[in-house]
């Protein structure tokens, strides 16, 4: 169970990182 929670947290981190990257690219494009 804790292992599943840990992987879920990792996925959340990856998604937030991707979102930040997209935001930075969009800001640089303007």
C-alpha distance matrix in Angstrom:
0.0 3.8 5.3 5.2 6.4 8.7 10.2 10.8 12.6 14.5 15.6 16.8 18.7 20.3 21.4 22.9 24.6 26.2 27.3 29.0 30.6 32.0 33.3 35.1 36.6 37.8 39.3 41.1 42.5 44.3
3.8 0.0 3.8 5.4 5.0 6.1 8.7 9.8 10.5 12.3 14.3 15.2 16.5 18.5 20.0 21.1 22.6 24.5 25.7 27.0 28.7 30.4 31.5 33.0 34.8 36.2 37.4 39.1 40.8 42.6
5.3 3.8 0.0 3.8 5.4 5.0 6.3 8.6 9.9 10.6 12.5 14.3 15.4 16.7 18.6 20.1 21.1 22.8 24.5 25.9 27.1 28.9 30.4 31.7 33.3 34.9 36.3 37.7 39.3 41.4
5.2 5.4 3.8 0.0 3.8 5.4 5.2 6.2 8.6 9.9 10.6 12.4 14.3 15.4 16.6 18.5 20.0 21.2 22.6 24.5 25.9 27.2 28.7 30.4 31.8 33.1 34.8 36.4 37.7 39.7
6.4 5.0 5.4 3.8 0.0 3.8 5.5 5.0 6.2 8.7 9.9 10.6 12.4 14.4 15.4 16.6 18.4 20.1 21.1 22.7 24.5 25.9 27.0 28.7 30.5 31.6 33.0 34.8 36.3 38.1
8.7 6.1 5.0 5.4 3.8 0.0 3.8 5.4 5.1 6.3 8.8 9.9 10.6 12.5 14.4 15.4 16.6 18.6 20.0 21.2 22.7 24.6 25.8 27.1 28.9 30.4 31.6 33.1 34.9 36.8
10.2 8.7 6.3 5.2 5.5 3.8 0.0 3.8 5.3 4.9 6.2 8.6 9.7 10.5 12.4 14.2 15.2 16.6 18.4 20.0 21.0 22.7 24.4 25.7 27.1 28.7 30.3 31.6 33.0 35.2
10.8 9.8 8.6 6.2 5.0 5.4 3.8 0.0 3.8 5.4 5.1 6.3 8.7 10.0 10.7 12.4 14.3 15.5 16.6 18.5 20.1 21.3 22.7 24.5 26.0 27.1 28.7 30.5 31.7 33.6
12.6 10.5 9.9 8.6 6.2 5.1 5.3 3.8 0.0 3.8 5.5 5.0 6.2 8.7 9.9 10.6 12.3 14.4 15.3 16.6 18.4 20.1 21.0 22.6 24.5 25.8 27.0 28.7 30.4 32.1
14.5 12.3 10.6 9.9 8.7 6.3 4.9 5.4 3.8 0.0 3.8 5.4 5.0 6.3 8.7 9.9 10.5 12.4 14.3 15.4 16.6 18.5 20.0 21.1 22.7 24.5 25.8 27.1 28.7 30.9
15.6 14.3 12.5 10.6 9.9 8.8 6.2 5.1 5.5 3.8 0.0 3.8 5.4 5.1 6.2 8.6 9.8 10.6 12.3 14.3 15.3 16.6 18.4 20.0 21.2 22.6 24.4 25.8 27.1 29.2
16.8 15.2 14.3 12.4 10.6 9.9 8.6 6.3 5.0 5.4 3.8 0.0 3.8 5.5 5.2 6.2 8.6 10.0 10.5 12.3 14.3 15.4 16.5 18.4 20.1 21.1 22.5 24.4 25.8 27.5
18.7 16.5 15.4 14.3 12.4 10.6 9.7 8.7 6.2 5.0 5.4 3.8 0.0 3.8 5.5 5.2 6.1 8.7 9.9 10.6 12.3 14.3 15.3 16.5 18.5 20.0 21.1 22.6 24.4 26.3
20.3 18.5 16.7 15.4 14.4 12.5 10.5 10.0 8.7 6.3 5.1 5.5 3.8 0.0 3.8 5.5 5.0 6.2 8.6 9.9 10.5 12.4 14.2 15.4 16.6 18.4 20.0 21.1 22.6 24.9
21.4 20.0 18.6 16.6 15.4 14.4 12.4 10.7 9.9 8.7 6.2 5.2 5.5 3.8 0.0 3.8 5.4 5.1 6.2 8.7 9.8 10.6 12.3 14.3 15.4 16.5 18.4 20.0 21.1 23.1
22.9 21.1 20.1 18.5 16.6 15.4 14.2 12.4 10.6 9.9 8.6 6.2 5.2 5.5 3.8 0.0 3.8 5.5 5.0 6.2 8.6 9.9 10.5 12.3 14.3 15.3 16.4 18.4 20.0 21.5
24.6 22.6 21.1 20.0 18.4 16.6 15.2 14.3 12.3 10.5 9.8 8.6 6.1 5.0 5.4 3.8 0.0 3.8 5.4 5.2 6.2 8.7 9.9 10.6 12.4 14.3 15.3 16.6 18.4 20.5
26.2 24.5 22.8 21.2 20.1 18.6 16.6 15.5 14.4 12.4 10.6 10.0 8.7 6.2 5.1 5.5 3.8 0.0 3.8 5.5 5.0 6.2 8.6 9.9 10.6 12.3 14.2 15.3 16.5 18.8
27.3 25.7 24.5 22.6 21.1 20.0 18.4 16.6 15.3 14.3 12.3 10.5 9.9 8.6 6.2 5.0 5.4 3.8 0.0 3.8 5.4 5.2 6.2 8.7 10.0 10.6 12.3 14.3 15.4 17.0
29.0 27.0 25.9 24.5 22.7 21.2 20.0 18.5 16.6 15.4 14.3 12.3 10.6 9.9 8.7 6.2 5.2 5.5 3.8 0.0 3.8 5.5 5.0 6.2 8.6 9.8 10.5 12.3 14.2 15.8
30.6 28.7 27.1 25.9 24.5 22.7 21.0 20.1 18.4 16.6 15.3 14.3 12.3 10.5 9.8 8.6 6.2 5.0 5.4 3.8 0.0 3.8 5.4 5.1 6.2 8.6 9.9 10.6 12.3 14.7
32.0 30.4 28.9 27.2 25.9 24.6 22.7 21.3 20.1 18.5 16.6 15.4 14.3 12.4 10.6 9.9 8.7 6.2 5.2 5.5 3.8 0.0 3.8 5.4 5.1 6.1 8.5 9.8 10.5 12.7
33.3 31.5 30.4 28.7 27.0 25.8 24.4 22.7 21.0 20.0 18.4 16.5 15.3 14.2 12.3 10.5 9.9 8.6 6.2 5.0 5.4 3.8 0.0 3.8 5.5 5.1 6.1 8.6 9.9 11.1
35.1 33.0 31.7 30.4 28.7 27.1 25.7 24.5 22.6 21.1 20.0 18.4 16.5 15.4 14.3 12.3 10.6 9.9 8.7 6.2 5.1 5.4 3.8 0.0 3.8 5.5 5.1 6.1 8.6 10.3
36.6 34.8 33.3 31.8 30.5 28.9 27.1 26.0 24.5 22.7 21.2 20.1 18.5 16.6 15.4 14.3 12.4 10.6 10.0 8.6 6.2 5.1 5.5 3.8 0.0 3.8 5.4 5.1 6.1 8.9
37.8 36.2 34.9 33.1 31.6 30.4 28.7 27.1 25.8 24.5 22.6 21.1 20.0 18.4 16.5 15.3 14.3 12.3 10.6 9.8 8.6 6.1 5.1 5.5 3.8 0.0 3.8 5.5 5.1 6.7
39.3 37.4 36.3 34.8 33.0 31.6 30.3 28.7 27.0 25.8 24.4 22.5 21.1 20.0 18.4 16.4 15.3 14.2 12.3 10.5 9.9 8.5 6.1 5.1 5.4 3.8 0.0 3.8 5.4 5.5
41.1 39.1 37.7 36.4 34.8 33.1 31.6 30.5 28.7 27.1 25.8 24.4 22.6 21.1 20.0 18.4 16.6 15.3 14.3 12.3 10.6 9.8 8.6 6.1 5.1 5.5 3.8 0.0 3.8 5.6
42.5 40.8 39.3 37.7 36.3 34.9 33.0 31.7 30.4 28.7 27.1 25.8 24.4 22.6 21.1 20.0 18.4 16.5 15.4 14.2 12.3 10.5 9.9 8.6 6.1 5.1 5.4 3.8 0.0 3.8
44.3 42.6 41.4 39.7 38.1 36.8 35.2 33.6 32.1 30.9 29.2 27.5 26.3 24.9 23.1 21.5 20.5 18.8 17.0 15.8 14.7 12.7 11.1 10.3 8.9 6.7 5.5 5.6 3.8 0.0
